[in-house]
Amino acid sequence: MQKMNLKHYEQTIKSMTKTPELNDWRLTIGLVKPNSRVLSIGCGSGREVKYLVEIGCNVTAIDIDPECVRLSKEIEPNAKYIVGDALNLNIDIKFDYVICLNRTINYLLDQQDKVNLVNKMYSFLKPHGRLIISTTHFFSSIKSMCVSVLPTRTKLGYYPRPSQIGKWFEGLEGEIFTSKIDSTQVILLKK
Ligand SMILES: C[S@@+](CC[C@H](N)C(=O)[O-])C[C@H]1O[C@@H](n2cnc3c(N)ncnc32)[C@H](O)[C@@H]1O
C-alpha cells in the first residue's frame, strides 16, 4: 500500500463503536456522507442501497446475480440497477463513493481479478472520491490463517493476506486507511 495512516481512521471507527447496536456492516456504510453519488458493487439483496437512498444518496448498484437485483429493486426501487459482472462495468458516470462491502471482493477468487476490480472501481471515482472495501481480516481467527496457507486457498486468496491486499492498490494515487472491526478488514482509499 502506498500510504497508511491508521490513526485518523481508527479514531473515527472507535467513536462509532460507542453505539453498541452497530455491527461491522453498519460501521462501514456509516462512512458514506448523506446526499452523495454512490456506486455499489455487489449490492446483494439491497440493504445498503436502501440505507443510502434513505440518507439522500443517488445510488447506482450492480450485481452479477439477477435474483439479487430483483430483491434489491423490491426493497428499494429508487436506485439505478445493473445486472452484470462488475469487472466489465462500463458507464460514463463518476461517483463520490464506490463501495464494495461485506466480502464481495472475495467472490473473485483470482488475485488478478481482485486487482482489476479495484482498478475498475477506482476509475469511477470523482477527484477526491472515496473507495470503501470490506473484506475478511487475515488475522481475525486461527481458522482464517490456517485456511489461507492451504495451497488451494493461497492460490484463490479467499482470506487475502495483507501483502495481497497491498497489491490491489499498487499504482493508485491516494491515501489509504485500514481498520479491523471484528473479523472484517475495512479499507478506505481517499483519492
Ligand atoms: C456477500 S454479498 C454482499 C451483498 C451486499 N453488499 C451486502 O453487504 O449485503 C456479495 C454479492 O456480490 C455479488 N457478486 C459477486 N461477484 C460479482 C461480480 N463479479 N460482479 C458483480 N457482483 C458480484 C454476489 O452476487 C452477491 O450478491
The ligand as an SDF file (V2000), in Angstrom:
LIG
                    3D

 27 29  0  0  0  0  0  0  0  0999 V2000
  -21.6070  -11.1310    0.2370 C   0  0  0  0  0  0  0  0  0  0  0  0
  -22.7350  -10.4560   -0.9230 S   0  0  0  0  0  0  0  0  0  0  0  0
  -22.7410   -8.7820   -0.3680 C   0  0  0  0  0  0  0  0  0  0  0  0
  -24.0420   -8.1010   -0.6390 C   0  0  0  0  0  0  0  0  0  0  0  0
  -24.1650   -6.6730   -0.0950 C   0  0  0  0  0  0  0  0  0  0  0  0
  -23.0570   -5.8450   -0.4970 N   0  0  0  0  0  0  0  0  0  0  0  0
  -24.3370   -6.6680    1.3930 C   0  0  0  0  0  0  0  0  0  0  0  0
  -23.4150   -6.2630    2.1090 O   0  0  0  0  0  0  0  0  0  0  0  0
  -25.4090   -7.0780    1.8550 O   0  0  0  0  0  0  0  0  0  0  0  0
  -21.7830  -10.4000   -2.4190 C   0  0  0  0  0  0  0  0  0  0  0  0
  -22.5620  -10.0360   -3.6510 C   0  0  0  0  0  0  0  0  0  0  0  0
  -21.6510   -9.8080   -4.7250 O   0  0  0  0  0  0  0  0  0  0  0  0
  -22.2090  -10.3070   -5.9310 C   0  0  0  0  0  0  0  0  0  0  0  0
  -21.1090  -10.5300   -6.8920 N   0  0  0  0  0  0  0  0  0  0  0  0
  -20.1660  -11.4970   -6.8520 C   0  0  0  0  0  0  0  0  0  0  0  0
  -19.3070  -11.3720   -7.8740 N   0  0  0  0  0  0  0  0  0  0  0  0
  -19.7160  -10.2850   -8.5780 C   0  0  0  0  0  0  0  0  0  0  0  0
  -19.2380   -9.6510   -9.7420 C   0  0  0  0  0  0  0  0  0  0  0  0
  -18.1650  -10.1080  -10.4110 N   0  0  0  0  0  0  0  0  0  0  0  0
  -19.8910   -8.5560  -10.2050 N   0  0  0  0  0  0  0  0  0  0  0  0
  -20.9950   -8.0870   -9.5510 C   0  0  0  0  0  0  0  0  0  0  0  0
  -21.4850   -8.6530   -8.4310 N   0  0  0  0  0  0  0  0  0  0  0  0
  -20.8600   -9.7390   -7.9460 C   0  0  0  0  0  0  0  0  0  0  0  0
  -22.9520  -11.5670   -5.4900 C   0  0  0  0  0  0  0  0  0  0  0  0
  -23.9530  -11.9320   -6.4140 O   0  0  0  0  0  0  0  0  0  0  0  0
  -23.5080  -11.1290   -4.1200 C   0  0  0  0  0  0  0  0  0  0  0  0
  -24.8100  -10.6090   -4.2270 O   0  0  0  0  0  0  0  0  0  0  0  0
  1  2  1  0
  2  3  1  0
  2 10  1  0
  3  4  1  0
  4  5  1  0
  5  6  1  0
  5  7  1  0
  7  8  2  0
  7  9  1  0
 10 11  1  0
 11 12  1  0
 11 26  1  0
 12 13  1  0
 13 14  1  0
 13 24  1  0
 14 15  1  0
 14 23  1  0
 15 16  2  0
 16 17  1  0
 17 18  1  0
 17 23  2  0
 18 19  1  0
 18 20  2  0
 20 21  1  0
 21 22  2  0
 22 23  1  0
 24 25  1  0
 24 26  1  0
 26 27  1  0
M  CHG  2   2   1   9  -1
M  END
$$$$
